[in-house]
Amino acid sequence: MSAVGEPDPAPVGIDPTRVSQARVYDYLLGGTENYEVDREQARALEAAVPDVAEIARENRAFVTRAARYLARHAGIVQYLDVGSGLPTAENTHEVVQRVDPEATVVYVDHDPVVLAHGRALLAENDRTHMVGGDAWHPSGILHDPQVRAALDFARPIGLLCTATLHMYSGDDRDLPVRVMREYLDALPSGSYVVLSHLYDPEEQGESAAMRALEHAARTGGLGSGGARTHAEIAAMLDGLELLEPGIVETYRWWPSGPRTTPVGVAQRLVAGAVGRKP
């Protein structure tokens, strides 16, 4: 039996002594599928930006609103969620299938923890699938037999790539642009893209906070994590017709109601956008 505060013993192939991006995100969202090594990394992020959990919460809320829009107003009935992370409240399939029970969702992730939990959760949902794949290698995902069997690439697709591509912090600043271009080129006309990314507002206070957050991620177990400016995020979405209000902090993308609390630093450090492929 697990110790109090620890999840069940790790399945074969899962190393509980190494930090997992998905489990750190789970912890920040208040989940329980994480280990002490993940909580230690989360505490390092909190030391850099005390309200860092707001990045995870605002991102999740943005994804929910965007997915609801695609299902209810854009008429999208099939979705590819790349780098989906651990199942949590209001997963993509729950949001869109509440609008259209026949909607098909394919989740893709490379983390064995995510794959194990996702497959267990989705075992009885024949319109939702969990596929192993690396978001940084689009060709492998786009040509995966399970993906091709579930999704019809002759009809519009909703591509979600949220809080995923900012986990690159190498010297090739154009790599995320090239990766997104490969996904975009594969989508048929009429498809929609939902993207969120760590954001550098290029303002003194927020940029300093982001540098501290990046340092905590790179020197901790995560080993990576890099923000992009408005212009750099726009380059990742080149060729799309962006819905209003364009690329903005996620809390500003069609909020569900008036804000009654002040905006914190962390809420300025994640941006999102939704675009349509002509």
C-alpha positions as CSV (number, residue, x, y, z in Angstrom):
1,M,0.0,0.0,0.0
2,S,1.3,3.5,-0.8
3,A,2.4,5.9,1.8
4,V,0.0,8.8,2.6
5,G,0.2,11.4,-0.1
6,E,1.8,9.1,-2.6
7,P,0.1,7.6,-5.6
8,D,0.0,3.8,-6.0
9,P,3.3,2.1,-6.8
10,A,4.5,3.1,-10.2
11,P,3.6,0.8,-13.1
12,V,6.4,-1.0,-14.9
13,G,8.3,1.5,-17.2
14,I,7.5,4.5,-15.0
15,D,10.4,6.0,-13.0
16,P,9.0,7.8,-9.9
17,T,12.5,9.2,-9.2
18,R,12.5,11.4,-12.3
19,V,10.4,14.5,-12.8
20,S,7.5,14.3,-15.2
21,Q,6.2,17.4,-16.8
22,A,2.7,15.9,-16.8
23,R,2.9,15.1,-13.1
24,V,4.2,18.6,-12.2
25,Y,1.2,20.0,-14.1
26,D,-1.1,17.6,-12.3
27,Y,0.2,18.8,-8.9
28,L,-0.2,22.5,-9.9
29,L,-3.8,21.7,-10.8
30,G,-4.4,20.1,-7.4
31,G,-4.2,16.5,-8.6
32,T,-2.8,13.5,-6.7
33,E,-1.0,11.6,-9.5
34,N,2.4,12.9,-8.7
35,Y,5.5,11.9,-6.6
36,E,7.7,13.8,-4.2
37,V,10.2,14.5,-7.0
38,D,7.5,16.3,-9.0
39,R,6.3,18.3,-5.9
40,E,9.9,19.3,-5.3
41,Q,10.2,20.7,-8.8
42,A,6.8,22.4,-8.4
43,R,8.1,24.0,-5.2
44,A,11.1,25.3,-7.1
45,L,8.8,26.9,-9.7
46,E,6.8,28.4,-6.9
47,A,9.9,29.9,-5.3
48,A,10.6,31.6,-8.6
49,V,6.9,32.7,-9.2
50,P,4.8,32.2,-6.1
51,D,1.5,32.1,-8.0
52,V,2.8,29.7,-10.8
53,A,-0.1,27.4,-10.3
54,E,-2.2,30.1,-12.0
55,I,-0.4,29.3,-15.3
56,A,-1.8,25.7,-15.1
57,R,-5.2,26.8,-14.0
58,E,-5.6,29.6,-16.6
59,N,-4.3,27.3,-19.3
60,R,-6.8,24.6,-18.4
61,A,-9.7,27.1,-18.4
62,F,-8.6,28.5,-21.8
63,V,-8.5,25.0,-23.3
64,T,-12.0,24.3,-22.0
65,R,-13.4,27.5,-23.4
66,A,-11.7,27.0,-26.8
67,A,-12.8,23.4,-27.1
68,R,-16.4,24.4,-26.3
69,Y,-16.2,27.0,-29.0
70,L,-15.0,24.6,-31.6
71,A,-17.7,22.1,-30.8
72,R,-20.6,24.5,-30.3
73,H,-19.9,27.2,-32.8
74,A,-17.4,26.0,-35.3
75,G,-19.0,22.6,-35.9
76,I,-15.8,20.6,-35.4
77,V,-16.5,16.9,-34.8
78,Q,-13.0,15.4,-34.7
79,Y,-10.0,16.5,-32.6
80,L,-6.3,15.8,-32.3
81,D,-5.0,16.8,-28.8
82,V,-1.2,16.7,-29.0
83,G,0.7,16.6,-25.7
84,S,-2.5,16.1,-23.8
85,G,-1.1,15.5,-20.3
86,L,-2.7,13.6,-17.5
87,P,-6.5,13.3,-17.4
88,T,-8.0,16.0,-15.2
89,A,-11.3,17.7,-14.8
90,E,-12.8,18.9,-18.1
91,N,-10.7,16.9,-20.5
92,T,-11.2,17.8,-24.2
93,H,-13.4,14.8,-24.9
94,E,-15.7,15.7,-22.0
95,V,-16.1,19.2,-23.2
96,V,-16.8,18.4,-26.9
97,Q,-18.8,15.3,-26.3
98,R,-21.1,17.2,-24.0
99,V,-22.0,19.3,-27.1
100,D,-21.9,16.4,-29.6
101,P,-21.7,12.9,-28.2
102,E,-20.5,11.6,-31.6
103,A,-17.4,13.8,-31.6
104,T,-14.1,11.9,-31.9
105,V,-11.0,12.8,-29.9
106,V,-7.5,11.4,-30.3
107,Y,-5.1,12.2,-27.4
108,V,-1.4,12.0,-28.1
109,D,1.4,11.9,-25.5
110,H,4.8,10.3,-25.0
111,D,4.7,10.1,-21.2
112,P,4.1,6.5,-20.0
113,V,2.2,7.8,-17.0
114,V,-0.2,9.7,-19.2
115,L,-0.7,6.8,-21.6
116,A,-1.4,4.4,-18.7
117,H,-4.0,6.7,-17.0
118,G,-5.5,7.8,-20.3
119,R,-6.1,4.3,-21.6
120,A,-7.6,3.3,-18.3
121,L,-9.9,6.3,-18.3
122,L,-11.0,5.9,-21.9
123,A,-11.4,2.2,-22.0
124,E,-15.2,2.3,-22.4
125,N,-15.4,5.4,-24.7
126,D,-15.2,4.2,-28.2
127,R,-15.1,7.8,-29.6
128,T,-12.0,8.7,-27.7
129,H,-8.5,7.2,-28.2
130,M,-5.0,7.5,-26.5
131,V,-2.0,7.2,-28.8
132,G,1.7,7.2,-27.9
133,G,3.7,9.8,-29.8
134,D,6.2,12.6,-29.5
135,A,4.8,16.1,-30.2
136,W,8.2,17.2,-31.6
137,H,7.9,14.6,-34.4
138,P,4.7,15.4,-36.2
139,S,5.2,12.9,-39.0
140,G,5.1,10.0,-36.6
141,I,1.8,11.3,-35.2
142,L,0.2,12.3,-38.4
143,H,0.9,8.9,-40.1
144,D,0.2,6.8,-37.0
145,P,-2.3,4.0,-38.1
146,Q,-4.5,4.6,-35.0
147,V,-4.7,8.4,-35.7
148,R,-5.5,7.8,-39.4
149,A,-8.2,5.2,-38.5
150,A,-9.9,7.6,-36.0
151,L,-9.6,10.9,-37.9
152,D,-10.7,11.7,-41.5
153,F,-8.1,14.1,-42.8
154,A,-10.4,15.0,-45.7
155,R,-12.6,16.9,-43.2
156,P,-11.9,19.7,-40.7
157,I,-10.0,18.8,-37.6
158,G,-9.5,20.6,-34.3
159,L,-5.8,20.5,-33.4
160,L,-5.0,21.3,-29.8
161,C,-1.4,21.9,-28.9
162,T,-1.5,23.5,-25.5
163,A,1.3,24.0,-22.9
164,T,3.4,21.6,-25.0
165,L,5.9,23.3,-27.4
166,H,7.2,25.7,-24.7
167,M,9.1,22.7,-23.3
168,Y,11.8,23.3,-25.9
169,S,14.6,25.6,-24.7
170,G,17.4,24.9,-27.2
171,D,19.3,27.3,-29.4
172,D,17.1,26.7,-32.6
173,R,14.4,29.3,-32.0
174,D,12.7,28.3,-35.3
175,L,12.2,24.7,-34.3
176,P,8.7,25.2,-32.8
177,V,7.7,27.2,-35.9
178,R,8.8,24.3,-38.2
179,V,7.0,21.7,-36.0
180,M,3.8,23.7,-36.0
181,R,4.1,24.2,-39.8
182,E,4.2,20.5,-40.3
183,Y,1.0,20.1,-38.3
184,L,-0.7,23.0,-40.1
185,D,0.3,21.7,-43.6
186,A,-1.4,18.4,-42.8
187,L,-4.7,19.9,-41.7
188,P,-7.5,20.3,-44.3
189,S,-9.1,23.6,-45.0
190,G,-11.7,24.6,-42.4
191,S,-9.6,23.1,-39.5
192,Y,-9.0,25.0,-36.3
193,V,-5.9,25.2,-34.1
194,V,-5.8,25.9,-30.4
195,L,-2.4,26.9,-29.1
196,S,-1.1,28.0,-25.7
197,H,2.5,28.8,-24.8
198,L,4.6,30.3,-22.0
199,Y,4.6,34.0,-22.8
200,D,7.2,36.8,-22.4
201,P,5.1,40.0,-22.3
202,E,8.4,42.0,-22.8
203,E,7.6,44.1,-19.9
204,Q,10.3,44.6,-17.2
205,G,8.5,42.9,-14.2
206,E,6.9,40.1,-16.0
207,S,10.0,39.3,-18.2
208,A,12.1,39.1,-15.0
209,A,9.6,36.7,-13.5
210,M,9.7,34.6,-16.6
211,R,13.5,34.4,-16.6
212,A,13.3,33.2,-13.0
213,L,10.7,30.6,-14.0
214,E,12.8,29.4,-17.0
215,H,15.9,29.1,-14.8
216,A,14.0,27.0,-12.2
217,A,12.7,24.7,-14.9
218,R,16.1,24.2,-16.6
219,T,18.1,23.7,-13.4
220,G,15.5,21.4,-11.9
221,G,14.4,18.0,-13.1
222,L,12.3,19.3,-16.0
223,G,15.5,20.5,-17.7
224,S,13.7,22.7,-20.2
225,G,11.0,25.4,-20.6
226,G,11.1,28.6,-22.6
227,A,8.8,31.5,-23.2
228,R,8.1,33.2,-26.5
229,T,7.2,36.7,-27.4
230,H,4.0,37.8,-29.1
231,A,5.8,37.9,-32.4
232,E,7.4,34.5,-31.9
233,I,4.0,32.9,-31.1
234,A,2.5,34.6,-34.1
235,A,5.1,33.0,-36.3
236,M,3.9,29.6,-35.1
237,L,0.4,30.4,-36.3
238,D,1.4,32.0,-39.6
239,G,-1.3,31.5,-42.3
240,L,-4.2,31.0,-39.9
241,E,-7.1,33.4,-39.5
242,L,-7.0,34.2,-35.8
243,L,-10.2,34.6,-34.0
244,E,-10.6,37.7,-31.9
245,P,-9.0,38.8,-29.7
246,G,-6.0,37.1,-31.3
247,I,-2.9,36.2,-29.3
248,V,-3.5,37.2,-25.7
249,E,-2.9,36.1,-22.2
250,T,-5.2,33.1,-21.8
251,Y,-7.3,34.7,-19.1
252,R,-8.3,37.3,-21.7
253,W,-9.5,34.9,-24.4
254,W,-13.3,35.1,-24.1
255,P,-13.6,34.8,-20.3
256,S,-16.8,33.2,-19.1
257,G,-17.6,36.2,-16.9
258,P,-16.2,39.5,-15.4
259,R,-13.0,39.2,-13.4
260,T,-13.5,39.9,-9.7
261,T,-9.9,39.3,-8.5
262,P,-6.7,41.1,-9.4
263,V,-4.5,39.7,-12.2
264,G,-1.3,38.2,-10.8
265,V,2.1,37.9,-12.4
266,A,1.7,34.2,-13.4
267,Q,-1.5,35.0,-15.3
268,R,0.5,37.3,-17.6
269,L,3.0,34.5,-18.4
270,V,0.8,32.2,-20.6
271,A,-0.8,33.2,-23.9
272,G,-3.2,31.5,-26.2
273,A,-4.9,31.8,-29.5
274,V,-7.4,30.0,-31.7
275,G,-7.1,30.1,-35.5
276,R,-8.8,28.8,-38.6
277,K,-7.0,27.4,-41.6
278,P,-8.5,29.0,-44.8
